[in-house]
Amino acid sequence: MTGERLNGLSLPACAMHQIAEVMVTGLSHDGRGVGRHDDKAVFVPDLLPGERARVRIDRAVGGVLQAVCLERLNDSPQRRRPPCILAEHCGGCSLQHLNHAAQLQSKTGLLEQTLTRIGGVGMLPEAIHSNGAELGYRNRAVIPLERTPEGVLRAGYYRKGSHRIVNMNQCLVLDPRIDALIEPLKEALETSGWSVDRHLEGAGGLRHLALRVSHHSGEILITLISSRSDLPGSQAMAEHWLERWPSVVGVVLNQQDKPSNTLFGPTSTVLAGRDWLRDQFCGLDFAVGCDNFFQVNTPQAEAVALQILEDLPSAGGLVIDAYCGIGAFSLPIAAAGHRVLGLEVQQASIALARRNAALNHLEERCTFVAGAVADHLSTHLAMATAVLVDPPRKGLDRNVRNSLIEQPVPRLLYLSCDPATLARDLKDLTAQGPYRLERLKPFDFFPNTSHVETLAVLSS
Ligand SMILES: C[S@@+](CC[C@H](N)C(=O)[O-])C[C@H]1O[C@@H](n2cnc3c(N)ncnc32)[C@H](O)[C@@H]1O
């Protein structure tokens, strides 16, 4: 192709910045349209299957091309106007331009393809579980902050593929009770005079604003994540927020001074109120802290918990809840009559899991152990009737898979937030190990994003 003019600029006739016409035939796992150009896969954000577009190819990475859409030549019938006006730019959601029914279809299809391609899994997933609530579902947000040279405070998620904040006053996927706080909190932080770090660099001040709401009780926790511990006037401001918003039960200052993608640092100080909120999950009481893992879509996670209870063997035996967090699944399992051993690496989560067991008078049926699953699992497997694993995106460590293969349990439930690592692990557990896949059930935990949660149930 010869050079083309774009925005008045002459572009070189080389692969990079080449203009091409592409027909999109699929969606990638991260929500980008996928087509072909010059016998290579080309990934283009914001395009849907069935759409043809003029694109600019910007990068070639590992034999695939990455492009941006210059002009869409037709619209998919499944395209819609995104509910959020920032959707085109904000990196928080990648599928707002696809109607919700088509999102569900696409997630099930992608799950099936990934499991077949990577895991050799022959089973079709069951229908994806959705409660239809595609907006207002997230009970938690951790929002990056910045200050312009003129002193204006900006808050928002990063623009797709960059570290530039898309300034927002509202985020439609957030629970409206915390969404309503974004704008007034931004105003308060702007007038505070506190400086803000840039791209997690420096030790000047604020980095993130974290909000968490209890789906059932409505209690709210506000956390300021900062690289320095002294924010002048912060206690008075926090007390004022508690008076102004009765549902806010605590304001916490978390110190994170490492230039790291780990959002929360190790030290938290209460500025006003308390550093935990009261929640319910499956009808049980929970104390949840500002930085513990707790499922962000409460009703959908409760639907998973019910499915887990249905798929466990009859009550009375020992269930190991590996990667148990603060006990969100351990406690409903114990309440159903099982004994539970929870394993979790974060000390603070284990402390809350114990406290939550006591809160519900379940401490006699629950034991919680702090440490890596890989270090503790094999010691207890011989006694277990079932194991639930709910690992982070990277899936199960090789030695965790090996322990489960060497000492098979009658029932293994695997809750996964990443189809690719689930596929790899299922392959090991079923091909090298003694397990049979009994059920694959996806759940729509994160509408308008490309993420999907899947429960796999295996027997040996
Ligand atoms: C996806 S969350 C699941 C938590 C819990 N099942 C729930 O639903 O609330 C994964 C949890 O695993 C913990 N974790 C990560 N790596 C771990 C490891 N190697 N050993 C034990 N726990 C780990 C994290 O701290 C986090 O609480």
The ligand as a Tripos MOL2 file, in Angstrom:
@<TRIPOS>MOLECULE
LIG
   27    29     1     0     0
SMALL
NO_CHARGES

@<TRIPOS>ATOM
      1 C1        -10.3860  -14.6370   43.8640 C.3       1 LIG1
      2 S1        -10.0600  -14.3030   45.5600 S.3       1 LIG1
      3 C2        -11.2360  -15.3920   46.3190 C.3       1 LIG1
      4 C3        -11.5800  -15.1170   47.7560 C.3       1 LIG1
      5 C4        -12.8000  -15.8110   48.3260 C.3       1 LIG1
      6 N1        -12.9730  -17.1570   47.8000 N.3       1 LIG1
      7 C5        -14.0710  -15.0040   48.0960 C.2       1 LIG1
      8 O1        -14.8690  -15.3740   47.2350 O.co2     1 LIG1
      9 O2        -14.2500  -13.9760   48.7760 O.co2     1 LIG1
     10 C6         -8.5240  -15.0740   45.7650 C.3       1 LIG1
     11 C7         -7.9780  -15.0250   47.1790 C.3       1 LIG1
     12 O3         -6.7850  -15.8140   47.1870 O.3       1 LIG1
     13 C8         -5.8190  -15.1860   47.9930 C.3       1 LIG1
     14 N2         -4.5300  -15.7330   47.5230 N.ar      1 LIG1
     15 C9         -3.7960  -15.3510   46.4440 C.ar      1 LIG1
     16 N3         -2.7360  -16.1590   46.2910 N.ar      1 LIG1
     17 C10        -2.8060  -17.0850   47.2740 C.ar      1 LIG1
     18 C11        -1.9970  -18.2180   47.6360 C.ar      1 LIG1
     19 N4         -0.9180  -18.5360   46.9280 N.pl3     1 LIG1
     20 N5         -2.3610  -18.9470   48.6960 N.ar      1 LIG1
     21 C12        -3.4750  -18.6180   49.4210 C.ar      1 LIG1
     22 N6         -4.2690  -17.5660   49.1230 N.ar      1 LIG1
     23 C13        -3.9480  -16.8090   48.0710 C.ar      1 LIG1
     24 C14        -6.0620  -13.7090   47.8060 C.3       1 LIG1
     25 O4         -5.5580  -12.9770   48.9020 O.3       1 LIG1
     26 C15        -7.5880  -13.6590   47.7020 C.3       1 LIG1
     27 O5         -8.1770  -13.4640   48.9640 O.3       1 LIG1
@<TRIPOS>BOND
     1     1     2 1
     2     2     3 1
     3     2    10 1
     4     3     4 1
     5     4     5 1
     6     5     6 1
     7     5     7 1
     8     7     8 2
     9     7     9 1
    10    10    11 1
    11    11    12 1
    12    11    26 1
    13    12    13 1
    14    13    14 1
    15    13    24 1
    16    14    15 ar
    17    14    23 ar
    18    15    16 ar
    19    16    17 ar
    20    17    18 ar
    21    17    23 ar
    22    18    19 1
    23    18    20 ar
    24    20    21 ar
    25    21    22 ar
    26    22    23 ar
    27    24    25 1
    28    24    26 1
    29    26    27 1
@<TRIPOS>SUBSTRUCTURE
     1 LIG1         1 GROUP 0 **** ****
